[in-house]
Amino acid sequence: MTKPKNKGNKTTGKKQNRFDNQKGKQHRQQGSPKNVKSKGKPNTNGKQQRGKKSVTENVTCTGLTPEGKGIVEWEGKELEVENLLPGETAEVLISRKGRFTNTELKHVMTPSEDRVNSPSWYYYERGGCQIHHMSNEAQTRFKQKTIDKLMKTFGKPEPIITMDHPYDYRNKNTMTFGLNKKREIICGLYAPNTHRIIPMDGSLIHDPKADEIIQTIKGMMKSFKMQPYNEDTGRGFLRHVLVRVGKNSGEIMVVLVAASPMFKGKNNFVKALRNSHPEITTILLNVNNRSDSMVLGNQEKVLFGKGSITDTLCGMRFEISAKSFYQINPIQTEKLYTKAIKMAELTGEETVIDAYCGIGTIGLVASEQAGKVIGVELNKGAVRDAIRNSKRNGVKNARFYQGDAGEFMVQMAARGEHADVVILDPPRSGSDEAFLSSVVKLQPKRVVYVSCNPETQARDMKYLVKNGYKVKEIQPVDMFPQTAHVETVALLELK
């Protein structure tokens, strides 16, 4: 395999691809997914193939969806094709299942200048990097265009803040374990909308050491007679392995997610793992006997170390547990938080509410420039972490409360209390009208809205604009290079 090529982008290719020398994973032809070669000449006349409701057609890509899929026209319909770029012509397998039409890219005949050779061998199996086939410059244009379109009713967003080295950034990696048809142990990610595991040795956006540790664990399982969990039979032990890395501290947490607390030979397993990776600072056993898609269960036992790690963000040290919400990309997070706090225009006198505060990261960073910070979070464990982080950093002007942030602000307004700035960073589903109406009742001068889902952010900002606020600035940040996701921070001011 080769290093990623990126026309016109100086940042790509500086660092040697750590998958270059893997045996049996030869880089495939540019723009061509797995199994690109088919027997005989492809059928392009629209006839059904081998009695199936499928045809192979020559199509031209006319645009991209917000998820980075190519858009093509066929029989008067717009279809979505993964790994296809605007202007490219390609052979696409089109198949019908009931009311649904599926597509599979077979071969790109005229590649776009924006296409690069994907260095991730699993990419064509949809291994999580939806737009890895785009050059970094093309990714930037795509994300900027997406945000510009979403936010056009509020004004023109600022140019997106990019990442100098858009690889190796994830500080939290989770792999699922199972058996293949040959009864061999595999680990990887679920294919979209399925529980089929895509076998993966790693990812270019994962922390390299985390991937290495997970592969070591997979290699140890046979000698320790450790079986992966089977969802269908309910048998087996290991479901997932989660690794968290302190990018600045170097501390590493390994969480073995098992179906049962009965871990035979755990002491020897821990010893062997630490012999292979002495850099590991804590190891936990998490028991998950649920049947839903949640990775972590409620029962947890520390097998080695203190059960948490610490890391530094914006000059502050944070304690991170297995379940803590902590931004995935710390390099870009510092840029995001710096921008958010600049938008808040703090002078040292303001009362700031950090809604959805999690373990207190952005609120504690803001406390250095605010008069008082009030953090509110539903998750009790996260609030405990936030209080510990406050004490750890010697912060005297921040208080954290467990509860619903919307109800908390309504009660503040009823008591005649005031807040100058509200900072919110909700989940992907965004906020709800109850919370937004509480913001309107409290009437802070400025609202700083941090979002990992610009679609729900735009929806929520429409409500605030209708109720007395004006959008002053929108700043996109590329927190997740090689994927279609983008984070945005917006400033709204009371009219």
C-alpha positions as CSV (number, residue, x, y, z in Angstrom):
1,M,0.0,0.0,0.0
2,T,1.1,3.5,-0.6
3,K,1.1,6.7,1.4
4,P,-2.1,8.9,0.9
5,K,-1.6,11.2,-2.0
6,N,-3.1,14.6,-1.9
7,K,-2.8,17.0,-4.8
8,G,-2.0,20.5,-3.7
9,N,-2.0,19.7,0.0
10,K,1.3,19.9,1.8
11,T,0.1,18.3,5.0
12,T,-0.8,14.9,3.6
13,G,2.0,12.4,3.1
14,K,4.4,13.8,5.6
15,K,3.9,11.0,8.0
16,Q,4.5,7.4,6.8
17,N,1.3,5.4,6.7
18,R,1.6,2.8,9.4
19,F,-0.3,0.2,7.3
20,D,2.1,0.5,4.4
21,N,3.9,-2.8,5.1
22,Q,1.0,-5.0,6.1
23,K,1.1,-8.3,4.3
24,G,-1.9,-9.4,2.3
25,K,-3.4,-5.9,2.2
26,Q,-2.3,-4.6,-1.1
27,H,-3.6,-1.1,-2.1
28,R,-6.3,-1.3,-4.6
29,Q,-6.6,0.6,-7.9
30,Q,-7.5,4.2,-7.5
31,G,-11.2,4.7,-7.0
32,S,-12.0,1.0,-7.2
33,P,-13.6,-0.8,-4.2
34,K,-13.1,-4.3,-3.0
35,N,-14.0,-7.0,-5.6
36,V,-13.8,-4.4,-8.4
37,K,-13.0,-7.1,-11.0
38,S,-16.0,-9.1,-12.2
39,K,-16.1,-12.1,-14.6
40,G,-16.7,-11.1,-18.2
41,K,-17.7,-7.7,-19.5
42,P,-20.1,-5.7,-17.3
43,N,-23.7,-5.5,-18.5
44,T,-24.5,-1.9,-19.3
45,N,-27.7,-2.3,-21.3
46,G,-30.1,-2.4,-18.4
47,K,-30.9,-6.1,-18.6
48,Q,-31.3,-8.1,-15.4
49,Q,-28.3,-10.2,-14.5
50,R,-28.5,-13.9,-13.7
51,G,-32.2,-13.6,-12.9
52,K,-31.7,-11.1,-10.2
53,K,-33.3,-7.6,-10.0
54,S,-30.0,-5.9,-10.6
55,V,-28.2,-4.2,-13.4
56,T,-24.8,-2.7,-13.9
57,E,-25.0,0.8,-15.4
58,N,-22.6,3.6,-16.5
59,V,-23.5,6.7,-14.5
60,T,-22.1,10.2,-13.8
61,C,-21.9,11.7,-10.4
62,T,-23.6,15.1,-10.2
63,G,-23.1,16.0,-6.5
64,L,-22.7,14.9,-2.9
65,T,-25.1,14.2,-0.1
66,P,-24.4,15.7,3.3
67,E,-23.0,12.3,4.3
68,G,-20.5,12.5,1.4
69,K,-22.2,9.9,-0.9
70,G,-22.2,10.6,-4.6
71,I,-25.5,11.5,-6.3
72,V,-26.4,9.9,-9.7
73,E,-29.6,9.8,-11.8
74,W,-31.1,6.5,-13.0
75,E,-34.5,6.0,-14.5
76,G,-35.6,9.4,-13.3
77,K,-34.5,8.8,-9.7
78,E,-31.7,10.2,-7.7
79,L,-29.5,7.4,-6.2
80,E,-26.7,7.6,-3.6
81,V,-23.4,5.8,-4.3
82,E,-20.7,5.5,-1.7
83,N,-17.1,6.4,-2.6
84,L,-18.1,8.4,-5.7
85,L,-17.1,12.1,-6.4
86,P,-18.8,14.8,-8.5
87,G,-17.9,14.6,-12.2
88,E,-16.8,11.0,-12.1
89,T,-18.2,8.4,-14.4
90,A,-18.4,4.9,-13.0
91,E,-19.9,1.4,-13.3
92,V,-22.4,0.9,-10.6
93,L,-24.4,-2.2,-9.6
94,I,-28.0,-1.2,-9.0
95,S,-30.3,-3.7,-7.3
96,R,-33.9,-3.5,-6.1
97,K,-35.3,-5.0,-2.9
98,G,-39.0,-4.3,-2.6
99,R,-39.4,-0.5,-2.3
100,F,-35.6,0.0,-1.8
101,T,-32.9,0.5,-4.4
102,N,-29.3,-0.3,-3.4
103,T,-26.1,0.7,-5.2
104,E,-22.6,-0.7,-5.2
105,L,-19.6,1.0,-6.9
106,K,-17.9,-1.4,-9.2
107,H,-15.3,0.7,-11.0
108,V,-14.5,4.4,-11.5
109,M,-13.8,5.0,-15.2
110,T,-12.9,8.7,-15.0
111,P,-11.5,9.7,-11.6
112,S,-11.9,13.2,-10.3
113,E,-8.8,15.3,-9.6
114,D,-10.1,15.4,-6.0
115,R,-9.8,11.6,-5.6
116,V,-6.8,10.2,-3.6
117,N,-5.7,6.6,-3.1
118,S,-7.3,5.5,0.1
119,P,-4.6,4.0,2.3
120,S,-7.1,2.3,4.5
121,W,-7.6,-1.3,3.2
122,Y,-10.9,-1.7,5.0
123,Y,-12.3,1.6,3.7
124,Y,-14.2,0.0,0.9
125,E,-16.1,-2.0,3.6
126,R,-17.3,1.3,5.1
127,G,-14.9,1.3,8.0
128,G,-16.0,4.6,9.4
129,C,-14.0,7.0,7.1
130,Q,-16.8,8.0,4.7
131,I,-14.8,10.6,2.7
132,H,-11.3,9.2,2.9
133,H,-11.2,9.1,-0.9
134,M,-11.3,12.9,-1.1
135,S,-8.2,15.0,-0.9
136,N,-7.9,17.2,2.2
137,E,-8.7,20.3,0.1
138,A,-11.8,18.6,-1.3
139,Q,-12.9,17.6,2.2
140,T,-12.6,21.2,3.3
141,R,-14.6,22.5,0.4
142,F,-17.3,19.8,0.9
143,K,-17.7,20.6,4.6
144,Q,-17.6,24.3,4.1
145,K,-20.3,24.0,1.4
146,T,-22.4,21.8,3.7
147,I,-22.3,24.3,6.5
148,D,-22.8,27.3,4.2
149,K,-26.0,25.7,2.9
150,L,-27.3,24.8,6.3
151,M,-26.7,28.2,7.8
152,K,-27.5,30.5,4.9
153,T,-30.6,31.9,6.6
154,F,-28.4,33.2,9.5
155,G,-25.5,34.7,7.5
156,K,-22.2,33.6,6.0
157,P,-20.2,31.2,8.2
158,E,-16.5,31.8,8.7
159,P,-13.9,29.6,6.8
160,I,-13.6,26.2,8.5
161,I,-10.8,25.6,10.9
162,T,-8.8,22.6,9.6
163,M,-6.3,20.2,11.1
164,D,-2.6,20.2,10.1
165,H,-2.2,16.5,10.4
166,P,-5.7,15.0,9.9
167,Y,-4.8,11.5,11.1
168,D,-4.2,9.5,14.4
169,Y,-6.4,12.0,16.3
170,R,-9.0,9.8,18.0
171,N,-8.2,9.4,21.8
172,K,-11.0,6.8,22.3
173,N,-11.1,3.6,20.2
174,T,-13.7,0.8,20.6
175,M,-13.5,-2.5,18.7
176,T,-16.1,-5.3,18.8
177,F,-15.0,-9.0,18.9
178,G,-16.5,-12.0,17.3
179,L,-15.8,-15.1,15.1
180,N,-15.7,-15.4,11.4
181,K,-17.1,-18.3,9.3
182,K,-13.8,-20.2,9.9
183,R,-14.3,-19.8,13.7
184,E,-11.3,-17.4,13.8
185,I,-11.3,-14.5,16.3
186,I,-11.8,-11.1,14.6
187,C,-12.3,-7.6,15.8
188,G,-13.4,-4.4,14.1
189,L,-16.4,-2.1,13.6
190,Y,-20.0,-3.0,12.8
191,A,-21.0,-2.4,9.2
192,P,-23.6,0.4,9.1
193,N,-27.1,-0.6,10.2
194,T,-26.0,-4.2,10.9
195,H,-24.3,-6.3,13.5
196,R,-21.8,-7.7,11.0
197,I,-18.3,-7.0,12.1
198,I,-15.9,-5.6,9.5
199,P,-12.5,-7.0,10.5
200,M,-10.0,-4.2,11.0
201,D,-6.4,-4.1,12.1
202,G,-6.7,-0.3,12.9
203,S,-7.6,3.0,11.4
204,L,-5.6,6.0,10.2
205,I,-7.8,8.2,12.5
206,H,-7.3,6.1,15.6
207,D,-4.4,6.5,18.0
208,P,-1.8,4.1,16.8
209,K,-0.9,2.8,20.2
210,A,-4.6,2.0,21.0
211,D,-4.9,0.0,17.8
212,E,-1.7,-1.9,18.7
213,I,-3.0,-2.8,22.2
214,I,-6.3,-4.1,20.8
215,Q,-4.5,-6.3,18.3
216,T,-2.3,-7.6,21.1
217,I,-5.4,-8.5,23.1
218,K,-6.9,-10.3,20.1
219,G,-3.7,-12.3,19.8
220,M,-3.7,-13.3,23.5
221,M,-7.3,-14.6,23.5
222,K,-6.5,-18.1,22.1
223,S,-3.8,-18.9,24.7
224,F,-6.0,-17.7,27.5
225,K,-9.0,-19.7,26.1
226,M,-11.0,-16.5,25.9
227,Q,-14.0,-16.7,23.5
228,P,-15.7,-13.6,22.0
229,Y,-19.3,-13.1,22.9
230,N,-21.9,-14.4,20.4
231,E,-25.1,-12.3,20.4
232,D,-27.2,-15.1,18.8
233,T,-26.3,-17.8,21.3
234,G,-25.5,-15.7,24.3
235,R,-22.3,-17.6,24.8
236,G,-18.7,-16.3,25.1
237,F,-17.0,-13.7,27.2
238,L,-15.4,-10.7,25.4
239,R,-17.7,-8.3,23.7
240,H,-15.6,-5.1,23.1
241,V,-12.3,-3.5,24.0
242,L,-12.3,0.2,24.6
243,V,-9.0,2.1,24.8
244,R,-8.7,5.7,26.0
245,V,-5.4,7.6,25.5
246,G,-4.4,10.9,27.2
247,K,-2.8,12.6,24.1
248,N,-0.8,15.0,26.3
249,S,-0.3,12.9,29.5
250,G,0.5,9.7,27.7
251,E,-1.7,7.7,30.1
252,I,-3.7,4.8,28.7
253,M,-6.9,3.1,29.9
254,V,-7.9,-0.3,28.6
255,V,-11.5,-1.5,29.3
256,L,-12.4,-5.1,28.6
257,V,-16.2,-5.2,28.1
258,A,-17.4,-8.7,28.9
259,A,-20.7,-10.5,29.1
260,S,-20.0,-11.9,32.6
261,P,-18.0,-10.9,35.7
262,M,-16.4,-14.4,35.8
263,F,-12.9,-13.7,34.3
264,K,-10.8,-16.8,34.7
265,G,-7.1,-16.1,34.8
266,K,-7.6,-12.4,35.0
267,N,-4.4,-11.8,37.0
268,N,-2.2,-13.6,34.5
269,F,-4.0,-11.9,31.6
270,V,-3.4,-8.5,33.1
271,K,0.2,-9.3,33.8
272,A,0.8,-10.6,30.2
273,L,-0.9,-7.5,28.7
274,R,1.2,-5.2,30.8
275,N,4.4,-7.1,29.9
276,S,3.6,-6.4,26.2
277,H,2.5,-2.8,26.9
278,P,4.0,-1.3,30.0
279,E,2.6,2.1,28.9
280,I,-0.9,1.0,30.0
281,T,-1.7,2.8,33.3
282,T,-5.0,1.3,34.1
283,I,-7.2,-1.8,33.1
284,L,-10.9,-2.2,33.9
285,L,-13.4,-5.0,33.5
286,N,-16.8,-3.7,32.5
287,V,-19.7,-6.1,32.6
288,N,-22.4,-5.6,29.9
289,N,-25.2,-8.3,29.8
290,R,-27.6,-6.1,28.0
291,S,-29.1,-6.9,24.6
292,D,-29.1,-3.3,23.2
293,S,-26.4,-1.5,21.3
294,M,-24.8,0.2,24.3
295,V,-21.1,-0.6,24.6
296,L,-20.6,-0.2,28.3
297,G,-22.6,-1.8,31.1
298,N,-23.2,-0.5,34.6
299,Q,-20.9,-2.9,36.5
300,E,-17.3,-2.1,36.6
301,K,-14.2,-3.5,38.3
302,V,-10.6,-2.1,38.3
303,L,-8.1,-4.8,37.5
304,F,-5.0,-2.6,37.5
305,G,-4.2,1.1,38.3
306,K,-6.6,3.8,39.6
307,G,-9.5,3.2,37.2
308,S,-9.2,6.5,35.3
309,I,-6.6,8.6,33.4
310,T,-5.9,12.3,33.3
311,D,-5.2,14.5,30.3
312,T,-4.4,18.2,29.7
313,L,-6.7,20.4,27.7
314,C,-6.3,24.2,27.3
315,G,-3.8,24.2,30.2
316,M,-6.1,22.3,32.6
317,R,-5.9,18.7,33.8
318,F,-9.0,16.5,33.6
319,E,-9.7,13.2,35.1
320,I,-11.4,10.8,32.6
321,S,-13.3,7.7,33.5
322,A,-14.5,4.9,31.2
323,K,-17.9,6.6,30.8
324,S,-16.8,10.2,30.7
325,F,-17.7,12.3,27.8
326,Y,-14.4,13.8,26.6
327,Q,-13.9,15.3,23.1
328,I,-12.4,12.8,20.7
329,N,-9.9,15.1,19.0
330,P,-8.1,17.2,21.6
331,I,-6.0,19.2,19.1
332,Q,-9.1,20.6,17.4
333,T,-11.0,20.8,20.7
334,E,-8.5,23.4,21.9
335,K,-9.2,25.5,18.8
336,L,-13.0,25.0,19.2
337,Y,-13.0,26.0,22.9
338,T,-10.7,28.9,22.3
339,K,-13.1,30.2,19.7
340,A,-16.2,29.6,21.9
341,I,-14.7,31.5,24.8
342,K,-13.7,34.3,22.6
343,M,-17.3,34.6,21.3
344,A,-18.5,34.8,24.9
345,E,-16.5,38.1,25.3
346,L,-15.7,37.5,29.0
347,T,-14.3,40.3,31.0
348,G,-14.0,38.6,34.4
349,E,-17.4,39.8,35.7
350,E,-19.9,37.6,33.9
351,T,-22.0,34.8,35.2
352,V,-21.7,31.9,32.8
353,I,-24.0,28.8,32.6
354,D,-22.3,25.7,31.1
355,A,-25.3,23.6,30.1
356,Y,-24.8,19.9,29.3
357,C,-21.5,20.4,31.1
358,G,-20.3,16.8,31.2
359,I,-17.1,16.5,33.2
360,G,-16.8,20.3,33.1
361,T,-14.2,20.9,30.4
362,I,-15.5,24.0,28.6
363,G,-16.9,25.6,31.8
364,L,-13.6,25.2,33.7
365,V,-11.6,26.6,30.8
366,A,-14.0,29.5,30.7
367,S,-13.7,30.1,34.5
368,E,-10.3,31.7,34.0
369,Q,-12.0,34.6,32.3
370,A,-15.4,34.6,33.9
371,G,-16.7,36.0,37.2
372,K,-18.7,32.8,38.0
373,V,-19.4,29.5,36.2
374,I,-22.4,27.3,36.9
375,G,-22.3,23.9,35.3
376,V,-25.4,21.7,35.0
377,E,-25.5,18.1,33.9
378,L,-28.0,15.2,34.2
379,N,-25.4,12.5,34.5
380,K,-24.4,12.1,38.2
381,G,-21.1,10.4,37.4
382,A,-20.1,13.3,35.1
383,V,-21.0,15.8,37.8
384,R,-18.8,14.0,40.2
385,D,-16.0,14.1,37.7
386,A,-16.6,17.8,37.1
387,I,-16.3,18.6,40.8
388,R,-13.1,16.6,41.1
389,N,-11.7,18.4,38.0
390,S,-12.6,21.7,39.5
391,K,-10.7,20.9,42.7
392,R,-7.8,19.4,40.8
393,N,-7.3,22.7,38.9
394,G,-7.8,24.9,41.9
395,V,-10.9,26.6,40.4
396,K,-12.8,28.6,43.0
397,N,-15.4,30.3,40.9
398,A,-17.2,27.2,39.4
399,R,-20.0,25.2,40.8
400,F,-21.6,22.0,39.3
401,Y,-25.1,20.7,39.8
402,Q,-26.9,17.5,38.8
403,G,-30.2,18.1,37.1
404,D,-32.0,19.3,34.0
405,A,-30.3,22.5,32.7
406,G,-33.6,23.9,31.3
407,E,-35.4,23.5,34.6
408,F,-32.4,24.9,36.5
409,M,-32.5,28.1,34.4
410,V,-36.3,28.4,34.7
411,Q,-35.9,28.3,38.5
412,M,-33.1,30.9,38.3
413,A,-35.4,33.2,36.3
414,A,-38.2,32.7,38.8
415,R,-35.9,33.7,41.6
416,G,-34.9,36.9,39.7
417,E,-31.4,35.6,39.1
418,H,-29.4,36.4,36.0
419,A,-26.8,34.9,33.7
420,D,-24.8,36.9,31.2
421,V,-23.7,34.0,29.0
422,V,-25.1,30.5,28.3
423,I,-22.7,28.0,26.7
424,L,-24.4,24.8,25.5
425,D,-22.9,21.7,23.9
426,P,-25.9,19.2,23.5
427,P,-25.8,15.7,22.1
428,R,-26.3,15.1,18.4
429,S,-30.1,15.3,18.8
430,G,-29.7,18.9,19.8
431,S,-31.7,20.8,22.4
432,D,-35.4,20.7,22.9
433,E,-38.0,23.5,23.1
434,A,-38.2,23.2,26.9
435,F,-34.5,24.0,27.2
436,L,-34.6,26.7,24.5
437,S,-37.6,28.4,26.1
438,S,-35.7,28.5,29.4
439,V,-32.9,30.3,27.7
440,V,-35.4,32.9,26.4
441,K,-36.9,33.3,29.9
442,L,-33.4,33.8,31.5
443,Q,-32.4,36.2,28.7
444,P,-28.6,36.0,28.7
445,K,-26.9,38.6,26.6
446,R,-25.0,36.0,24.7
447,V,-25.6,32.3,23.8
448,V,-22.6,30.3,22.6
449,Y,-23.9,27.1,20.9
450,V,-21.4,24.3,20.3
451,S,-22.7,21.5,18.2
452,C,-21.6,18.2,16.7
453,N,-24.7,18.2,14.5
454,P,-25.2,21.4,12.5
455,E,-28.6,20.3,11.3
456,T,-30.1,20.2,14.8
457,Q,-28.1,23.3,15.7
458,A,-29.7,25.2,12.8
459,R,-33.2,24.0,13.9
460,D,-32.5,25.2,17.5
461,M,-31.1,28.6,16.4
462,K,-34.3,29.3,14.4
463,Y,-36.2,29.1,17.6
464,L,-33.9,31.4,19.4
465,V,-33.9,33.9,16.5
466,K,-37.8,33.9,16.6
467,N,-37.6,34.7,20.3
468,G,-35.3,37.7,20.4
469,Y,-31.8,36.6,19.4
470,K,-29.6,37.4,16.4
471,V,-26.9,35.1,15.0
472,K,-23.7,37.1,15.0
473,E,-21.1,34.5,14.0
474,I,-20.8,30.9,12.9
475,Q,-17.5,29.0,13.0
476,P,-17.2,25.5,11.6
477,V,-14.3,23.3,13.0
478,D,-13.2,20.1,11.3
479,M,-13.1,17.9,14.4
480,F,-13.4,14.7,12.5
481,P,-11.2,14.6,9.3
482,Q,-11.7,11.7,6.9
483,T,-15.4,11.6,8.0
484,A,-18.4,13.6,6.9
485,H,-19.0,15.0,10.3
486,V,-18.2,18.7,11.2
487,E,-18.5,20.6,14.4
488,T,-19.8,24.2,14.6
489,V,-19.8,26.9,17.3
490,A,-22.3,29.9,16.9
491,L,-22.7,33.1,18.7
492,L,-26.2,34.5,19.3
493,E,-26.8,37.9,20.9
494,L,-30.0,39.2,22.5
495,K,-31.5,42.0,20.3
